[in-house]
Amino acid sequence: MEHELRAEYEEGPAPGERDAEIRIWHMVRLDGTTAMCGRELSPGAATKPADAWGTPEAEPFCHSCGALYLREVP
């Protein structure tokens, strides 16, 4: 199964707007909008490839998504 990171934003500007600030990164199944932890994310939110998980590029990262992701990938 393929995965990707999807951003959750702070309150305020909408995803994609210049001042939108990322609150935390979540893991979703490829092209999905529901994080593995169950949080519903914006379809317009920024994404990154799954191999960014565990790097400074994906911090801060949802701990619940991380635990579930590790159970799905070899």
A tleap script that builds the chain and sets N, CA, C and O, in Angstrom:
source leaprc.protein.ff14SB
mol = sequence {
  NMET GLU HIE GLU LEU ARG ALA GLU TYR GLU
  GLU GLY PRO ALA PRO GLY GLU ARG ASP ALA
  GLU ILE ARG ILE TRP HIE MET VAL ARG LEU
  ASP GLY THR THR ALA MET CYS GLY ARG GLU
  LEU SER PRO GLY ALA ALA THR LYS PRO ALA
  ASP ALA TRP GLY THR PRO GLU ALA GLU PRO
  PHE CYS HIE SER CYS GLY ALA LEU TYR LEU
  ARG GLU VAL CPRO
}
set mol.1.N position { 0.842 -1.173 0.000 }
set mol.1.CA position { 0.000 0.000 0.000 }
set mol.1.C position { 0.887 1.237 0.000 }
set mol.1.O position { 1.898 1.280 0.701 }
set mol.2.N position { 0.513 2.236 -0.781 }
set mol.2.CA position { 1.267 3.477 -0.876 }
set mol.2.C position { 0.761 4.493 0.143 }
set mol.2.O position { -0.426 4.520 0.467 }
set mol.3.N position { 1.662 5.319 0.640 }
set mol.3.CA position { 1.340 6.341 1.627 }
set mol.3.C position { 1.971 7.664 1.221 }
set mol.3.O position { 2.857 7.710 0.368 }
set mol.4.N position { 1.496 8.749 1.852 }
set mol.4.CA position { 2.118 10.054 1.713 }
set mol.4.C position { 1.844 10.865 2.970 }
set mol.4.O position { 0.923 10.557 3.726 }
set mol.5.N position { 2.636 11.891 3.190 }
set mol.5.CA position { 2.419 12.807 4.298 }
set mol.5.C position { 1.452 13.896 3.839 }
set mol.5.O position { 1.505 14.335 2.690 }
set mol.6.N position { 0.571 14.329 4.738 }
set mol.6.CA position { -0.347 15.433 4.440 }
set mol.6.C position { -0.363 16.362 5.643 }
set mol.6.O position { -0.395 15.911 6.788 }
set mol.7.N position { -0.340 17.659 5.377 }
set mol.7.CA position { -0.247 18.664 6.428 }
set mol.7.C position { -1.594 18.958 7.077 }
set mol.7.O position { -2.638 18.940 6.424 }
set mol.8.N position { -1.542 19.232 8.384 }
set mol.8.CA position { -2.658 19.814 9.121 }
set mol.8.C position { -2.213 21.226 9.471 }
set mol.8.O position { -1.078 21.423 9.905 }
set mol.9.N position { -3.073 22.196 9.291 }
set mol.9.CA position { -2.710 23.597 9.458 }
set mol.9.C position { -3.234 24.185 10.754 }
set mol.9.O position { -4.229 23.718 11.310 }
set mol.10.N position { -2.542 25.228 11.231 }
set mol.10.CA position { -3.007 26.032 12.352 }
set mol.10.C position { -4.282 26.746 11.922 }
set mol.10.O position { -4.553 26.881 10.729 }
set mol.11.N position { -5.059 27.201 12.891 }
set mol.11.CA position { -6.241 28.003 12.586 }
set mol.11.C position { -5.805 29.277 11.867 }
set mol.11.O position { -4.743 29.826 12.159 }
set mol.12.N position { -6.618 29.740 10.938 }
set mol.12.CA position { -6.301 30.977 10.232 }
set mol.12.C position { -6.393 30.770 8.738 }
set mol.12.O position { -7.389 30.243 8.243 }
set mol.13.N position { -5.359 31.181 8.008 }
set mol.13.CA position { -5.404 31.078 6.551 }
set mol.13.C position { -5.635 29.636 6.084 }
set mol.13.O position { -5.182 28.684 6.721 }
set mol.14.N position { -6.330 29.498 4.988 }
set mol.14.CA position { -6.636 28.183 4.431 }
set mol.14.C position { -5.388 27.567 3.804 }
set mol.14.O position { -4.464 28.286 3.421 }
set mol.15.N position { -5.358 26.222 3.697 }
set mol.15.CA position { -4.240 25.559 3.032 }
set mol.15.C position { -4.003 26.169 1.659 }
set mol.15.O position { -4.947 26.444 0.918 }
set mol.16.N position { -2.747 26.376 1.330 }
set mol.16.CA position { -2.385 26.941 0.045 }
set mol.16.C position { -2.251 28.453 0.063 }
set mol.16.O position { -1.642 29.026 -0.840 }
set mol.17.N position { -2.812 29.119 1.085 }
set mol.17.CA position { -2.652 30.564 1.190 }
set mol.17.C position { -1.252 30.884 1.711 }
set mol.17.O position { -0.629 30.072 2.395 }
set mol.18.N position { -0.784 32.050 1.383 }
set mol.18.CA position { 0.591 32.448 1.676 }
set mol.18.C position { 0.961 32.318 3.150 }
set mol.18.O position { 2.067 31.875 3.459 }
set mol.19.N position { 0.080 32.685 4.059 }
set mol.19.CA position { 0.404 32.684 5.484 }
set mol.19.C position { -0.034 31.419 6.221 }
set mol.19.O position { 0.015 31.376 7.450 }
set mol.20.N position { -0.453 30.408 5.501 }
set mol.20.CA position { -0.885 29.168 6.150 }
set mol.20.C position { 0.311 28.518 6.844 }
set mol.20.O position { 1.361 28.323 6.232 }
set mol.21.N position { 0.145 28.184 8.125 }
set mol.21.CA position { 1.226 27.597 8.918 }
set mol.21.C position { 0.900 26.145 9.242 }
set mol.21.O position { -0.175 25.843 9.760 }
set mol.22.N position { 1.824 25.257 8.937 }
set mol.22.CA position { 1.616 23.838 9.189 }
set mol.22.C position { 1.738 23.571 10.689 }
set mol.22.O position { 2.714 23.960 11.332 }
set mol.23.N position { 0.724 22.899 11.225 }
set mol.23.CA position { 0.702 22.546 12.653 }
set mol.23.C position { 1.427 21.229 12.885 }
set mol.23.O position { 2.254 21.112 13.790 }
set mol.24.N position { 1.102 20.222 12.040 }
set mol.24.CA position { 1.654 18.879 12.209 }
set mol.24.C position { 1.470 18.103 10.904 }
set mol.24.O position { 0.541 18.367 10.140 }
set mol.25.N position { 2.348 17.162 10.662 }
set mol.25.CA position { 2.248 16.280 9.503 }
set mol.25.C position { 1.595 14.967 9.922 }
set mol.25.O position { 1.859 14.446 11.006 }
set mol.26.N position { 0.739 14.442 9.050 }
set mol.26.CA position { 0.073 13.157 9.261 }
set mol.26.C position { 0.409 12.223 8.106 }
set mol.26.O position { 0.829 12.669 7.038 }
set mol.27.N position { 0.221 10.927 8.327 }
set mol.27.CA position { 0.379 9.943 7.261 }
set mol.27.C position { -1.003 9.562 6.764 }
set mol.27.O position { -1.902 9.286 7.558 }
set mol.28.N position { -1.171 9.546 5.442 }
set mol.28.CA position { -2.426 9.123 4.814 }
set mol.28.C position { -2.104 8.061 3.771 }
set mol.28.O position { -0.972 7.960 3.299 }
set mol.29.N position { -3.098 7.284 3.423 }
set mol.29.CA position { -2.937 6.372 2.299 }
set mol.29.C position { -2.978 7.221 1.040 }
set mol.29.O position { -3.735 8.190 0.977 }
set mol.30.N position { -2.185 6.883 0.044 }
set mol.30.CA position { -1.959 7.695 -1.146 }
set mol.30.C position { -3.231 8.330 -1.677 }
set mol.30.O position { -4.236 7.655 -1.900 }
set mol.31.N position { -3.171 9.645 -1.878 }
set mol.31.CA position { -4.268 10.468 -2.395 }
set mol.31.C position { -5.465 10.540 -1.461 }
set mol.31.O position { -6.536 10.982 -1.875 }
set mol.32.N position { -5.310 10.116 -0.210 }
set mol.32.CA position { -6.398 10.183 0.756 }
set mol.32.C position { -6.387 11.495 1.514 }
set mol.32.O position { -5.421 12.256 1.450 }
set mol.33.N position { -7.473 11.756 2.237 }
set mol.33.CA position { -7.543 12.943 3.074 }
set mol.33.C position { -7.809 12.591 4.536 }
set mol.33.O position { -7.849 13.480 5.386 }
set mol.34.N position { -7.991 11.310 4.836 }
set mol.34.CA position { -8.176 10.881 6.220 }
set mol.34.C position { -6.849 10.330 6.732 }
set mol.34.O position { -6.325 9.345 6.212 }
set mol.35.N position { -6.314 10.989 7.766 }
set mol.35.CA position { -5.043 10.543 8.343 }
set mol.35.C position { -5.224 9.169 8.973 }
set mol.35.O position { -6.339 8.772 9.311 }
set mol.36.N position { -4.141 8.462 9.123 }
set mol.36.CA position { -4.204 7.140 9.735 }
set mol.36.C position { -4.713 7.212 11.169 }
set mol.36.O position { -5.255 6.231 11.677 }
set mol.37.N position { -4.548 8.358 11.832 }
set mol.37.CA position { -5.052 8.542 13.194 }
set mol.37.C position { -6.546 8.876 13.199 }
set mol.37.O position { -7.154 8.950 14.267 }
set mol.38.N position { -7.142 9.079 12.025 }
set mol.38.CA position { -8.569 9.358 11.922 }
set mol.38.C position { -8.920 10.808 11.673 }
set mol.38.O position { -10.079 11.113 11.394 }
set mol.39.N position { -7.952 11.719 11.765 }
set mol.39.CA position { -8.235 13.139 11.538 }
set mol.39.C position { -8.503 13.381 10.055 }
set mol.39.O position { -7.790 12.865 9.195 }
set mol.40.N position { -9.534 14.168 9.764 }
set mol.40.CA position { -9.868 14.529 8.386 }
set mol.40.C position { -9.068 15.763 7.994 }
set mol.40.O position { -9.111 16.779 8.688 }
set mol.41.N position { -8.337 15.679 6.882 }
set mol.41.CA position { -7.457 16.757 6.442 }
set mol.41.C position { -7.981 17.376 5.150 }
set mol.41.O position { -8.751 16.754 4.418 }
set mol.42.N position { -7.563 18.580 4.887 }
set mol.42.CA position { -8.003 19.303 3.697 }
set mol.42.C position { -7.458 18.649 2.428 }
set mol.42.O position { -6.291 18.260 2.383 }
set mol.43.N position { -8.298 18.527 1.397 }
set mol.43.CA position { -7.803 18.001 0.122 }
set mol.43.C position { -6.750 18.914 -0.504 }
set mol.43.O position { -5.956 18.463 -1.330 }
set mol.44.N position { -6.734 20.194 -0.118 }
set mol.44.CA position { -5.763 21.138 -0.654 }
set mol.44.C position { -4.498 21.262 0.166 }
set mol.44.O position { -3.646 22.101 -0.126 }
set mol.45.N position { -4.367 20.430 1.196 }
set mol.45.CA position { -3.189 20.499 2.073 }
set mol.45.C position { -1.936 20.042 1.350 }
set mol.45.O position { -1.990 19.233 0.424 }
set mol.46.N position { -0.812 20.574 1.789 }
set mol.46.CA position { 0.483 20.174 1.230 }
set mol.46.C position { 0.736 18.694 1.492 }
set mol.46.O position { 0.300 18.150 2.507 }
set mol.47.N position { 1.434 18.057 0.581 }
set mol.47.CA position { 1.806 16.655 0.734 }
set mol.47.C position { 3.308 16.499 0.513 }
set mol.47.O position { 3.960 17.346 -0.098 }
set mol.48.N position { 3.829 15.401 1.023 }
set mol.48.CA position { 5.230 15.014 0.817 }
set mol.48.C position { 5.254 13.507 0.637 }
set mol.48.O position { 4.346 12.816 1.100 }
set mol.49.N position { 6.267 12.989 -0.022 }
set mol.49.CA position { 6.376 11.540 -0.161 }
set mol.49.C position { 6.602 10.870 1.193 }
set mol.49.O position { 7.160 11.473 2.109 }
set mol.50.N position { 6.168 9.634 1.305 }
set mol.50.CA position { 6.274 8.893 2.564 }
set mol.50.C position { 7.715 8.764 3.045 }
set mol.50.O position { 7.944 8.644 4.249 }
set mol.51.N position { 8.687 8.785 2.146 }
set mol.51.CA position { 10.072 8.621 2.599 }
set mol.51.C position { 10.602 9.852 3.341 }
set mol.51.O position { 11.726 9.826 3.843 }
set mol.52.N position { 9.821 10.918 3.417 }
set mol.52.CA position { 10.190 12.076 4.246 }
set mol.52.C position { 9.908 11.803 5.722 }
set mol.52.O position { 10.408 12.515 6.593 }
set mol.53.N position { 9.102 10.765 6.008 }
set mol.53.CA position { 8.780 10.409 7.389 }
set mol.53.C position { 10.073 10.094 8.142 }
set mol.53.O position { 10.948 9.401 7.623 }
set mol.54.N position { 10.185 10.604 9.353 }
set mol.54.CA position { 11.365 10.354 10.170 }
set mol.54.C position { 12.524 11.300 9.900 }
set mol.54.O position { 13.601 11.141 10.476 }
set mol.55.N position { 12.314 12.285 9.029 }
set mol.55.CA position { 13.357 13.268 8.744 }
set mol.55.C position { 12.918 14.624 9.302 }
set mol.55.O position { 11.737 14.821 9.587 }
set mol.56.N position { 13.850 15.551 9.459 }
set mol.56.CA position { 13.490 16.886 9.937 }
set mol.56.C position { 12.472 17.591 9.033 }
set mol.56.O position { 11.726 18.457 9.489 }
set mol.57.N position { 12.449 17.219 7.771 }
set mol.57.CA position { 11.513 17.800 6.799 }
set mol.57.C position { 10.056 17.541 7.179 }
set mol.57.O position { 9.173 18.296 6.773 }
set mol.58.N position { 9.794 16.495 7.946 }
set mol.58.CA position { 8.420 16.108 8.300 }
set mol.58.C position { 8.116 16.340 9.777 }
set mol.58.O position { 7.221 15.698 10.326 }
set mol.59.N position { 8.832 17.230 10.419 }
set mol.59.CA position { 8.593 17.518 11.837 }
set mol.59.C position { 7.733 18.759 11.975 }
set mol.59.O position { 7.882 19.687 11.180 }
set mol.60.N position { 6.857 18.812 12.935 }
set mol.60.CA position { 6.485 17.735 13.851 }
set mol.60.C position { 5.558 16.739 13.152 }
set mol.60.O position { 4.822 17.097 12.233 }
set mol.61.N position { 5.604 15.495 13.599 }
set mol.61.CA position { 4.828 14.421 12.992 }
set mol.61.C position { 3.892 13.817 14.025 }
set mol.61.O position { 4.251 13.688 15.195 }
set mol.62.N position { 2.691 13.446 13.593 }
set mol.62.CA position { 1.686 12.835 14.463 }
set mol.62.C position { 2.192 11.465 14.945 }
set mol.62.O position { 2.464 10.579 14.136 }
set mol.63.N position { 2.312 11.306 16.249 }
set mol.63.CA position { 2.817 10.048 16.820 }
set mol.63.C position { 1.875 8.884 16.549 }
set mol.63.O position { 2.329 7.765 16.311 }
set mol.64.N position { 0.574 9.131 16.582 }
set mol.64.CA position { -0.393 8.058 16.318 }
set mol.64.C position { -0.270 7.561 14.885 }
set mol.64.O position { -0.276 6.354 14.640 }
set mol.65.N position { -0.158 8.488 13.938 }
set mol.65.CA position { 0.019 8.090 12.538 }
set mol.65.C position { 1.309 7.291 12.373 }
set mol.65.O position { 1.340 6.300 11.643 }
set mol.66.N position { 2.372 7.721 13.050 }
set mol.66.CA position { 3.648 7.028 12.948 }
set mol.66.C position { 3.566 5.592 13.418 }
set mol.66.O position { 4.108 4.692 12.776 }
set mol.67.N position { 2.893 5.371 14.533 }
set mol.67.CA position { 2.756 4.017 15.072 }
set mol.67.C position { 1.951 3.131 14.113 }
set mol.67.O position { 2.315 1.980 13.873 }
set mol.68.N position { 0.875 3.666 13.577 }
set mol.68.CA position { 0.051 2.886 12.649 }
set mol.68.C position { 0.775 2.641 11.326 }
set mol.68.O position { 0.661 1.564 10.741 }
set mol.69.N position { 1.509 3.627 10.866 }
set mol.69.CA position { 2.282 3.496 9.624 }
set mol.69.C position { 3.298 2.366 9.753 }
set mol.69.O position { 3.443 1.548 8.845 }
set mol.70.N position { 3.996 2.324 10.881 }
set mol.70.CA position { 5.016 1.277 11.067 }
set mol.70.C position { 4.408 -0.122 11.046 }
set mol.70.O position { 5.094 -1.084 10.701 }
set mol.71.N position { 3.152 -0.248 11.402 }
set mol.71.CA position { 2.489 -1.565 11.362 }
set mol.71.C position { 2.083 -1.960 9.948 }
set mol.71.O position { 1.850 -3.138 9.678 }
set mol.72.N position { 1.996 -0.984 9.039 }
set mol.72.CA position { 1.567 -1.278 7.662 }
set mol.72.C position { 2.701 -1.477 6.680 }
set mol.72.O position { 2.513 -2.111 5.642 }
set mol.73.N position { 3.876 -0.946 6.986 }
set mol.73.CA position { 4.964 -1.033 6.029 }
set mol.73.C position { 5.985 -2.070 6.483 }
set mol.73.O position { 6.186 -2.278 7.680 }
set mol.74.N position { 6.616 -2.707 5.527 }
set mol.74.CA position { 7.620 -3.720 5.897 }
set mol.74.C position { 8.875 -3.110 6.466 }
set mol.74.O position { 9.806 -3.833 6.822 }
savepdb mol mol.pdb
quit
